[in-house]
């Protein structure tokens, strides 16, 4: 069983990243990713650290510089960040003091809010002297929105042209998320006089790495040296927050360790661990790239330990989660379902008969059957009936009760009917008939074939009358092509004439069967159980049984006159064939209404197509059923052409003269005349002698 289908570009990206050396990370200077717009527009409160801002009296005080130097730390199962905030203030009035109230608000604009309980350390100094701020509630206007918020505030006085430095030592818990987010809201700094002179924000990671664990960054114009992420600004209006979303350090260490182990050779355990870590990330990020990494690792685990069902099982479950929408919308559910089916079948192959995987086998059976059945339905709707039948075979092989046998059988019947319909349209009529005969399209189609399919498309007969014998030669063109059943039908019919005909023969002549029947022309042949004769042979039957011949002979001295009077009726041929056509028309009328059941609709369509094919066959047979009757006496003395439906009297006559009798009589008369002349001459001669 092959590997699961996955978008090639994502898989390639995943595998290439998996081979990047950690030693190369120190030199990596790839620009970080821009924070998605969706995060900017998010209205859900998000925990953040808020900058220093004035509550009142700041009209003469400017923020000369602010810096943030922090590092990402681990605290048990949680992630935290800790460091120092530095703010440099300047009273720009050279003639008067500035009395101000300032502090750290709990709202930083938009959805950014400080969750006080996340601060595990927050100490403030002013010019290196500790400050003891107090919580108070004051209004804060940022942009077009004003809120009444809590401030950690205090009052201070700056002398004329005095400068002061405020420093904060802090540590803030980011929680146990696999994708913790660092956020520093600087919008309140816009309340100071003028622009912010300069700003530097530095975030140090726990270890040297590539930009890969840095998932979301804002603003975009930062630098990264493999360990520290830095933003630099000067004379600017603070607007956007500083944001970094990164992979939890513990998870990233696991990823790096697993990759290093896999780089040493096939390591199924390391690959499974790598897949597990990326799956955690995917649940949090909903990022297709994380899913691709997880799936790629599971494929490598399956290759490393092909006898274990563990990796295929996890990969199958990953696909199931995607199909459920756990990771967002799936762009191509059909491909995903096919990939899941492949993995579930692999699980079945490796798990059957293993006691520890009994429950897994049942799970795999159900999912495999359901996916195969669903894919078969999709294939049917795309008119890919061969593929649909193959998928239904896989669904049946899964052995799950989730797909009831009648439902599976109904779908198979529809697919066989759709395939047969395509074969009819492609001129592969024989293949379609074989499907009908096998019963895979249903009992109704099978019964209609037996009742309505003509076995011959053309019947032409020649009747020769010579003396007391009648020779009937018939050519029968089989449909769709000659077969053992055609020959068996004809031989059985001829065998029934064995004691009623002088001789019978059956030959294959080019493209048709040729049967010859020699009978006594003076007696009508009585066929056994003639009502059961095949409809296609009605013409032959009528030619044998309907003739009413009378031959009269008048013998004279010098000639014999023979008169032939008879009648052939082919009315039954027309009636029989038309009756078939009427039956088919009634059957077609019963199939006019489309079926609400999709598979059965294909059965209905094919049955209609098949009936129309049968109908055309009988129409051809009706048009092609003809006979020629010849009366021979040395040569053809008379001939008649008959078609189905004809009821035609036949009359002919011939006079035979006896030449030997005429010659003998003429000779006798000549001798008599000669004798009479000689006698008269003698008498005259005697009379003259007497005189």
VOGU-3710 file (C-alpha; in Angstrom, 3 decimals, decimal comma):
1> xxxxxxxxxx> 0,000/0,000/0,000  1,452/3,363/-1,017  2,068/6,471/0,992  -0,627/9,010/1,608  -1,198/11,730/-0,939  -0,041/15,154/0,288  0,474/18,448/-1,555  4,028/18,120/-2,954  5,117/21,695/-2,269  4,114/21,518/1,413
11> xxxxxxxxxx> 5,736/18,145/1,868  8,953/19,356/0,233  8,961/22,427/2,458  8,457/20,304/5,542  11,268/17,922/4,709  13,730/20,645/3,780  13,119/22,521/7,018  13,584/19,283/8,898  17,146/19,018/7,672  18,294/22,567/8,490
21> xxxxxxxxxx> 21,239/22,454/10,887  20,889/24,273/14,173  24,462/25,507/13,795  23,400/27,537/10,807  20,807/29,390/12,863  23,259/31,974/14,199  23,733/33,335/10,703  20,068/33,320/9,732  18,799/36,800/8,897  15,478/35,909/7,269
31> xxxxxxxxxx> 12,884/38,670/7,739  10,193/37,596/10,213  6,594/37,144/9,208  4,099/39,988/9,403  1,341/39,550/11,963  -1,833/38,500/10,136  -4,560/41,093/9,771  -6,950/38,782/11,608  -4,927/39,219/14,802  -5,018/42,997/14,454
41> xxxxxxxxxx> -8,781/42,887/14,064  -9,326/40,480/16,947  -11,648/41,949/19,623  -11,036/39,164/22,164  -9,097/40,602/25,144  -5,434/39,649/24,882  -2,944/39,861/27,725  -0,198/42,429/27,216  2,367/44,519/29,019  1,473/48,220/28,763
51> xxxxxxxxxx> 3,895/51,122/28,329  4,319/54,074/30,684  1,873/56,921/30,032  0,801/60,209/31,679  -2,580/60,595/33,350  -2,263/64,388/33,634  0,251/67,220/33,425  2,217/65,879/30,479  1,884/68,888/28,185  5,531/69,852/28,800
61> xxxxxxxxxx> 7,051/66,375/29,226  8,301/64,275/26,349  9,328/60,632/26,153  12,894/60,904/24,961  13,502/57,164/24,740  12,056/53,866/25,756  13,750/50,495/25,721  12,685/46,928/26,349  15,265/44,252/27,062  13,666/40,894/27,815
71> xxxxxxxxxx> 14,194/37,221/27,408  11,852/34,265/26,955  12,000/31,902/29,923  10,445/28,635/30,988  8,644/28,335/34,296  7,568/24,735/34,826  5,092/23,874/32,060  4,507/27,573/31,410  6,353/30,147/29,374  7,215/33,579/30,726
81> xxxxxxxxxx> 9,130/36,617/29,683  11,183/38,781/31,958  13,429/41,814/31,632  13,704/45,539/32,021  11,715/48,491/30,752  13,468/51,871/30,638  11,735/55,209/29,987  13,599/58,511/29,747  11,489/61,628/30,373  12,338/65,312/29,810
91> xxxxxxxxxx> 10,616/68,468/31,076  11,028/70,680/28,061  10,009/73,842/29,975  13,188/75,701/30,970  11,309/78,177/33,185  8,827/76,115/35,211  8,492/72,806/36,960  6,209/70,078/35,645  3,883/68,308/38,049  2,587/65,135/36,476
101> xxxxxxxxxx> 0,683/61,996/37,404  1,883/58,944/35,439  1,704/55,194/35,552  1,003/51,966/33,774  -2,582/51,523/32,532  -4,301/48,146/32,208  -5,517/48,987/28,693  -3,200/49,434/25,755  -5,700/50,100/22,982  -7,927/47,777/20,995
111> xxxxxxxxxx> -8,087/44,334/22,589  -4,807/44,639/24,489  -5,324/44,528/28,236  -3,074/43,795/31,187  -4,082/40,795/33,274  -2,615/41,805/36,598  -2,406/38,257/37,918  0,104/37,345/35,174  2,709/39,739/36,625  4,969/37,806/38,999
121> xxxxxxxxxx> 7,383/40,747/39,361  6,910/44,424/38,633  9,241/46,808/40,501  9,606/50,465/39,584  12,476/52,868/40,212  12,799/56,561/39,429  16,389/57,634/39,007  17,345/54,386/40,767  15,039/55,111/43,742  12,149/52,701/44,391
131> xxxxxxxxxx> 8,644/53,939/43,666  5,566/52,824/45,581  2,695/53,308/43,104  -0,956/52,798/43,948  -3,842/51,447/41,945  -6,428/53,994/40,904  -9,118/54,244/38,306  -8,852/57,015/35,743  -10,130/57,657/32,232  -7,904/56,874/29,268
141> xxxxxxxxxx> -8,508/58,035/25,717  -6,711/56,224/22,919  -7,680/57,172/19,408  -11,435/57,591/19,217  -12,177/55,383/22,239  -12,239/56,357/25,913  -12,315/53,889/28,791  -12,209/54,120/32,556  -9,303/51,842/33,462  -7,121/50,909/36,389
151> xxxxxxxxxx> -3,692/52,517/36,592  -0,666/51,622/38,670  0,176/55,306/39,171  2,134/57,866/41,168  2,858/61,597/41,081  6,186/63,190/40,338  7,693/66,638/39,793  10,304/67,503/37,208  12,279/70,695/37,646  12,931/73,092/34,803
161> xxxxxxxxxx> 14,615/71,208/31,929  15,017/68,164/34,188  15,387/64,644/32,899  14,368/61,463/34,693  14,744/57,767/34,116  12,004/55,294/35,024  13,000/51,620/35,107  10,863/48,540/35,619  12,020/45,039/36,407  9,254/42,680/35,363
171> xxxxxxxxxx> 8,298/39,045/34,775  5,031/38,041/33,166  3,585/34,562/32,747  2,463/33,754/29,203  0,643/30,560/30,131  1,046/26,975/29,001  0,009/27,543/25,395  2,059/25,767/22,738  2,186/29,113/20,919  2,725/31,738/23,635
181> xxxxxxxxxx> 2,414/35,387/22,645  4,533/38,289/23,889  2,757/41,652/23,536  3,938/45,109/24,510  1,348/47,842/23,945  2,997/51,187/23,212  0,038/53,207/21,941  -0,464/55,010/25,307  3,013/56,557/24,824  1,375/58,842/22,259
191> xxxxxxxxxx> 0,002/60,849/25,247  3,478/62,281/25,923  4,444/65,555/24,294  5,526/65,252/20,685  7,011/62,138/19,136  8,901/59,422/20,900  12,547/60,216/20,393  13,871/56,697/20,065  12,923/53,170/20,973  14,644/49,830/21,090
201> xxxxxxxxxx> 12,912/46,529/21,812  14,974/43,363/22,189  13,619/39,865/22,838  16,138/37,111/23,513  15,206/33,446/22,834  16,316/30,572/25,078  18,572/29,018/22,444  20,117/29,570/19,038  17,608/28,756/16,325  16,315/29,492/12,862
211> xxxxxxxxxx> 13,412/31,912/12,287  11,102/28,881/12,040  9,790/28,969/15,650  8,974/32,680/15,271  5,423/32,404/14,078  4,011/35,937/14,141  5,866/39,244/14,360  4,759/42,855/14,413  5,938/45,317/13,293  7,646/43,660/10,365
221> xxxxxxxxxx> 10,874/45,699/10,250  12,859/43,752/12,842  16,187/41,947/12,742  17,035/38,477/14,000  20,531/37,110/14,608  19,515/33,590/15,572  19,083/34,417/19,258  17,764/37,971/19,639  14,928/39,743/17,882  15,302/43,538/17,739
231> xxxxxxxxxx> 13,212/46,539/16,655  14,691/50,046/16,371  12,690/53,287/15,929  13,406/56,998/16,084  11,169/60,074/16,133  8,041/58,080/15,632  4,430/57,956/16,721  3,879/54,655/18,569  0,877/52,871/17,144  1,137/49,135/16,684
241> xxxxxxxxxx> 2,075/46,898/19,600  5,243/44,857/19,670  4,076/41,258/19,165  5,901/37,977/19,013  4,186/34,605/18,826  6,628/31,736/19,064  6,699/28,004/19,494  6,838/27,013/23,141  10,546/26,452/23,942  9,953/23,000/25,397
251> xxxxxxxxxx> 8,173/21,888/22,223  10,831/23,422/20,018  13,556/21,531/21,889  11,640/18,311/21,302  11,392/19,141/17,600  15,104/19,883/17,312  16,041/16,729/19,215  13,757/14,572/17,069  15,161/16,040/13,867  18,703/15,408/14,984
261> xxxxxxxxxx> 17,861/11,788/15,802  16,193/11,327/12,419  19,198/12,820/10,654  21,272/9,897/11,982  19,095/7,361/10,146  15,638/5,800/10,172  14,213/6,381/13,621  10,513/5,633/13,918  10,290/6,726/17,547  11,862/10,114/16,825
271> xxxxxxxxxx> 9,615/10,588/13,785  6,519/9,833/15,868  7,659/12,321/18,503  8,251/14,943/15,821  4,783/14,314/14,427  3,272/14,648/17,902  4,949/18,011/18,527  3,837/19,451/15,212  0,341/18,161/15,789  0,207/20,141/19,046
281> xxxxxxxxxx> 1,270/23,206/17,089  -1,305/22,568/14,389  -4,121/22,404/16,928  -3,155/25,832/18,210  -2,097/27,485/14,961  -4,542/25,967/12,460  -1,558/26,305/10,130  -1,421/23,960/7,112  2,357/23,976/7,379  2,270/22,413/10,853
291> xxxxxxxxxx> -0,098/19,739/9,601  2,217/19,106/6,673  5,166/18,704/9,026  3,223/16,294/11,222  2,039/14,228/8,260  5,528/14,150/6,719  6,992/12,915/10,013  4,353/10,184/10,245  5,186/9,049/6,721  8,845/8,838/7,673
301> xxxxxxxxxx> 7,893/6,872/10,798  5,874/4,457/8,682  8,826/3,954/6,341  11,195/3,453/9,253  8,985/0,742/10,811  6,787/-0,666/8,013  5,504/-3,546/10,162  4,006/-1,283/12,825  0,493/0,140/12,479  1,300/3,005/14,875
311> xxxxxxxxxx> 2,309/5,624/12,285  -0,442/4,809/9,738  -2,968/4,903/12,592  -1,863/8,355/13,727  -1,769/9,615/10,148  -5,270/8,276/9,508  -6,537/9,968/12,663  -4,853/13,190/11,600  -6,744/13,075/8,305  -9,975/12,379/10,176
321> xxxxxxxxxx> -9,428/15,448/12,339  -8,878/17,541/9,230  -12,027/16,188/7,617  -13,978/17,083/10,757  -12,728/20,658/10,403  -10,573/20,571/13,527  -7,868/22,454/11,638  -10,036/24,681/9,525  -11,628/24,148/6,110  -10,103/21,462/3,873
331> xxxxxxxxxx> -9,455/22,670/0,328  -9,906/19,238/-1,267  -11,948/16,872/0,931  -11,973/14,173/-1,751  -8,179/13,879/-1,839  -8,057/14,003/1,952  -10,646/11,233/2,196  -8,685/9,117/-0,290  -5,519/9,625/1,753  -7,377/8,643/4,938
341> xxxxxxxxxx> -8,767/5,521/3,258  -5,291/4,457/2,188  -3,978/4,765/5,735  -6,943/2,981/7,341  -6,489/0,095/4,910  -2,834/-0,035/5,833  -3,802/-0,126/9,513  -6,171/-3,014/8,810  -3,493/-4,920/6,966  -1,003/-4,535/9,826
351> xxxxxxxxxx> -3,437/-4,877/12,763  -5,687/-7,818/11,946  -4,925/-10,721/14,195  -2,982/-8,609/16,715  -4,840/-8,773/20,077  -3,582/-5,385/21,226  -5,176/-3,738/18,180  -8,653/-5,299/18,355  -10,367/-1,961/18,981  -8,195/-0,316/16,333
361> xxxxxxxxxx> -9,271/-2,911/13,770  -12,930/-2,092/14,401  -12,193/1,623/14,090  -10,252/1,084/10,873  -12,979/-1,112/9,390  -15,625/1,527/9,963  -13,607/4,454/8,635  -12,279/2,501/5,651  -15,753/1,349/4,648  -17,295/4,779/5,067
371> xxxxxxxxxx> -14,555/6,561/3,129  -14,527/4,005/0,321  -18,312/4,219/0,032  -18,298/8,015/0,041  -15,529/8,144/-2,572  -17,442/5,617/-4,682  -20,477/7,897/-4,611  -18,334/10,843/-5,677  -16,838/8,763/-8,500  -20,316/7,727/-9,629
381> xxxxxxxxxx> -21,460/11,337/-9,690  -18,434/12,067/-11,891  -19,454/9,166/-14,182  -16,255/7,287/-13,246  -18,052/3,973/-12,811  -15,046/1,668/-13,054  -13,331/3,598/-10,263  -16,564/3,616/-8,276  -16,884/-0,163/-8,496  -13,278/-0,601/-7,368
391> xxxxxxxxxx> -13,966/1,628/-4,358  -17,116/-0,299/-3,502  -15,062/-3,486/-3,550  -12,750/-1,856/-1,014  -15,730/-0,832/1,098  -17,026/-4,409/1,057  -13,565/-5,779/1,876  -13,365/-3,547/4,957  -16,064/-5,686/6,561  -17,875/-2,945/8,473
401> xxxxxxxxxx> -21,543/-2,947/9,436  -21,575/0,836/9,044  -22,429/0,338/5,370  -25,510/-1,956/5,231  -25,336/-4,687/2,616  -28,511/-3,513/0,780  -27,088/0,003/0,497  -23,817/-1,338/-0,867  -25,627/-3,633/-3,313  -27,819/-0,772/-4,535
411> xxxxxxxxxx> -24,771/1,395/-5,188  -23,002/-1,430/-7,024  -26,058/-2,014/-9,195  -26,162/1,669/-10,147  -22,454/1,692/-10,992  -22,758/-1,425/-13,151  -25,703/0,186/-14,924  -23,779/3,425/-15,482  -20,798/1,504/-16,859  -23,065/-0,509/-19,161
421> xxxxxxxxxx> -24,689/2,722/-20,345  -21,259/4,073/-21,275  -20,481/0,824/-23,102  -23,696/1,108/-25,108  -22,854/4,699/-26,048  -19,354/3,572/-27,097  -20,753/0,777/-29,263  -19,616/-1,970/-26,865  -23,033/-3,590/-26,872  -21,772/-7,100/-26,265
431> xxxxxxxxxx> -20,027/-6,112/-23,001  -23,196/-4,397/-21,795  -25,260/-7,499/-22,587  -22,838/-9,664/-20,631  -23,327/-7,409/-17,592  -27,111/-7,717/-17,927  -26,931/-11,462/-18,281  -24,743/-11,801/-15,193  -27,436/-10,122/-13,111  -25,268/-7,277/-11,750
441> xxxxxxxxxx> -27,705/-4,670/-13,103  -30,696/-6,304/-11,462  -33,357/-8,911/-12,016  -35,597/-6,565/-14,026  -32,910/-5,846/-16,625  -32,095/-9,541/-16,762  -35,746/-10,489/-17,315  -36,140/-7,831/-20,014  -33,098/-9,176/-21,826  -34,517/-12,680/-21,827
451> xxxxxxxxxx> -37,917/-11,470/-22,989  -36,995/-8,794/-25,499  -33,473/-9,184/-26,855  -33,668/-10,440/-30,470  -31,128/-13,114/-31,268  -31,142/-12,420/-35,013  -31,315/-9,106/-36,820  -32,151/-10,418/-40,277  -33,765/-13,570/-41,690  -33,723/-14,191/-45,449
461> xxxxxxxxxx> -35,111/-17,384/-46,939  -35,139/-19,076/-50,331  -37,724/-21,762/-51,115  -36,995/-23,890/-54,158  -39,664/-26,223/-55,559  -38,348/-28,915/-57,810  -40,482/-31,894/-58,580  -41,893/-33,322/-55,398  -39,258/-31,731/-53,140  -39,158/-28,385/-51,419
471> xxxxxxxxxx> -35,773/-27,018/-50,303  -35,825/-24,156/-47,797  -32,536/-22,320/-47,262  -32,516/-19,569/-44,607  -29,743/-17,133/-43,695  -29,929/-15,795/-40,141  -27,670/-12,911/-38,993  -26,943/-13,231/-35,252  -27,020/-10,374/-32,722  -24,645/-9,051/-31,608
481> xxxxxxxxxx> -22,313/-11,741/-32,969  -22,346/-15,544/-33,341  -22,187/-17,577/-30,171  -22,591/-21,111/-28,906  -26,063/-20,209/-27,688  -27,146/-19,109/-31,135  -25,987/-22,390/-32,619  -27,580/-24,387/-29,806  -30,950/-22,685/-30,402  -30,877/-23,422/-34,129
491> xxxxxxxxxx> -29,759/-27,022/-33,722  -32,450/-27,734/-31,142  -35,060/-26,311/-33,489  -33,755/-28,340/-36,424  -33,601/-31,496/-34,295  -37,337/-31,133/-33,730  -37,786/-31,492/-37,520  -35,733/-34,661/-37,775  -38,710/-36,948/-38,363  -40,703/-34,378/-40,338
501> xxxxxxxxxx> -38,131/-33,327/-42,900  -36,080/-35,357/-45,326  -32,791/-33,701/-44,324  -31,617/-30,687/-42,308  -28,210/-29,001/-42,207  -26,712/-26,010/-40,371  -23,590/-24,163/-41,510  -21,769/-20,937/-40,658  -21,440/-18,954/-43,842  -19,350/-15,799/-43,586
511> xxxxxxxxxx> -21,460/-13,573/-41,308  -24,618/-15,616/-40,918  -25,939/-19,040/-40,038  -27,342/-20,966/-42,992  -29,885/-23,688/-42,393  -31,198/-25,967/-45,136  -34,378/-28,023/-44,799  -35,497/-30,528/-47,448  -39,165/-31,561/-47,293  -41,894/-33,092/-49,440
521> xxxxxxxxxx> -43,436/-30,277/-51,404  -46,786/-32,020/-51,479  -47,271/-32,069/-47,703  -47,269/-29,222/-45,189  -44,766/-29,766/-42,405  -46,272/-29,962/-38,925  -43,876/-28,541/-36,367  -43,919/-29,946/-32,830  -45,192/-27,452/-30,270  -45,017/-24,729/-32,875
531> xxxxxxxxxx> -46,346/-22,118/-30,465  -43,075/-22,335/-28,555  -40,939/-21,592/-31,596  -38,599/-18,586/-31,212  -40,151/-15,402/-32,559  -37,111/-14,813/-34,757  -37,819/-18,090/-36,627  -41,475/-17,336/-37,327  -40,681/-16,625/-40,992  -39,009/-20,022/-41,392
541> xxxxxxxxxx> -41,859/-21,726/-39,569  -44,466/-20,077/-41,807  -42,616/-21,023/-44,976  -42,648/-24,649/-43,840  -46,201/-24,796/-42,576  -48,334/-22,298/-44,452  -47,774/-23,423/-48,042  -50,905/-24,718/-49,814  -49,555/-26,242/-52,999  -51,695/-27,916/-55,663
551> xxxxxxxxxx> -50,064/-29,232/-58,808  -52,281/-30,517/-61,663  -51,055/-32,463/-64,683  -52,971/-33,005/-67,984  -51,298/-35,663/-70,106  -51,976/-35,643/-73,895  -50,554/-37,768/-76,726  -47,987/-35,215/-77,706  -47,677/-33,004/-74,478  -48,225/-32,724/-70,743
561> xxxxxxxxxx> -49,568/-29,538/-69,126  -48,524/-28,858/-65,480  -50,249/-26,131/-63,420  -48,910/-24,953/-60,022  -51,325/-23,182/-57,678  -50,407/-22,243/-54,129  -50,370/-19,640/-51,389  -47,792/-18,443/-48,837  -48,974/-16,450/-45,855  -46,389/-14,523/-43,816
571> xxxxxxxxxx> -48,986/-12,685/-41,720  -47,938/-14,410/-38,506  -44,386/-13,153/-38,973  -45,542/-9,551/-38,988  -47,976/-10,094/-36,118  -45,362/-11,787/-33,953  -42,692/-9,148/-34,517  -45,121/-6,274/-34,066  -46,345/-7,835/-30,834  -42,754/-7,811/-29,555
581> xxxxxxxxxx> -42,424/-4,167/-30,481  -45,641/-3,329/-28,645  -44,468/-5,151/-25,517  -41,214/-3,206/-25,591  -43,107/0,078/-26,024  -45,166/-0,688/-22,925  -42,005/-1,526/-20,984  -40,421/1,758/-22,099  -43,506/3,696/-21,020  -43,177/2,225/-17,539
591> xxxxxxxxxx> -39,646/3,671/-17,292  -40,500/7,253/-18,193  -40,419/8,584/-14,622  -36,902/9,354/-13,264  -35,966/7,648/-10,010  -35,288/9,717/-6,884  -32,633/7,176/-5,906  -29,397/8,143/-7,704  -28,044/4,604/-8,323  -31,463/3,378/-9,431
601> xxxxxxxxxx> -31,732/6,300/-11,812  -28,707/4,877/-13,648  -30,427/1,478/-13,682  -33,543/3,099/-15,151  -31,524/4,913/-17,804  -29,706/1,786/-18,863  -32,872/-0,323/-18,939  -34,428/2,306/-21,216  -31,350/2,285/-23,460  -31,321/-1,503/-23,572
611> xxxxxxxxxx> -35,015/-1,652/-24,447  -34,457/0,837/-27,253  -31,637/-1,359/-28,551  -33,943/-4,376/-28,419  -36,628/-2,330/-30,155  -34,266/-1,400/-32,979  -33,314/-5,044/-33,327  -36,917/-6,180/-33,754  -37,609/-3,345/-36,195  -34,608/-4,432/-38,259
621> xxxxxxxxxx> -35,807/-7,998/-38,118  -39,278/-6,974/-39,275  -37,840/-4,991/-42,159  -35,305/-7,686/-43,031  -37,580/-10,738/-42,914  -38,134/-11,720/-46,534  -38,379/-14,795/-48,722  -38,005/-15,777/-52,369  -39,956/-18,705/-53,746  -38,720/-20,362/-56,939
631> xxxxxxxxxx> -40,397/-23,091/-58,984  -37,819/-25,039/-60,852  -38,174/-27,437/-63,668  -34,678/-27,726/-65,017  -34,406/-23,969/-64,801  -36,246/-21,313/-62,841  -39,668/-21,263/-64,375  -41,239/-18,825/-61,913  -40,163/-16,769/-58,845  -41,978/-14,702/-56,242
641> xxxxxxxxxx> -40,668/-12,228/-53,662  -42,409/-12,176/-50,272  -42,082/-9,917/-47,221  -43,376/-10,163/-43,673  -47,148/-9,723/-43,710  -47,678/-10,877/-47,290  -50,528/-13,310/-48,056  -49,915/-14,017/-51,680  -51,379/-16,557/-54,119  -48,822/-18,149/-56,413
651> xxxxxxxxxx> -49,754/-19,422/-59,870  -47,585/-20,820/-62,642  -47,881/-23,279/-65,508  -45,769/-25,105/-68,069  -46,396/-27,415/-71,072  -44,003/-30,274/-71,768  -44,064/-31,706/-75,407  -43,091/-35,332/-76,353  -40,821/-34,861/-79,381  -40,315/-38,566/-80,038
661> xxxxxxxxxx> -44,038/-39,172/-80,286  -44,492/-36,243/-82,602  -41,586/-37,409/-84,768  -42,882/-40,980/-84,910  -46,359/-39,834/-85,846  -44,997/-37,541/-88,488  -42,872/-40,363/-89,908  -45,852/-42,688/-89,968  -47,964/-40,129/-91,739  -45,199/-39,558/-94,218
671> xxxxxxxxxx> -44,884/-43,282/-94,898  -48,656/-43,487/-95,214  -48,672/-40,608/-97,626  -45,847/-42,139/-99,591  -47,561/-45,510/-99,601  -50,822/-43,946/-100,656  -49,111/-42,083/-103,478  -47,333/-45,218/-104,656  -50,648/-47,140/-104,640  -52,468/-44,537/-106,645
681> xxxxxxxxxx> -49,656/-44,378/-109,138  -49,741/-48,167/-109,509  -53,477/-48,185/-110,145  -53,151/-45,542/-112,781  -50,355/-47,409/-114,433  -52,445/-50,586/-114,592  -55,402/-48,713/-116,015  -53,288/-47,366/-118,816  -51,987/-50,800/-119,592  -55,513/-52,111/-119,901
691> x> -56,353/-49,333/-122,228
//
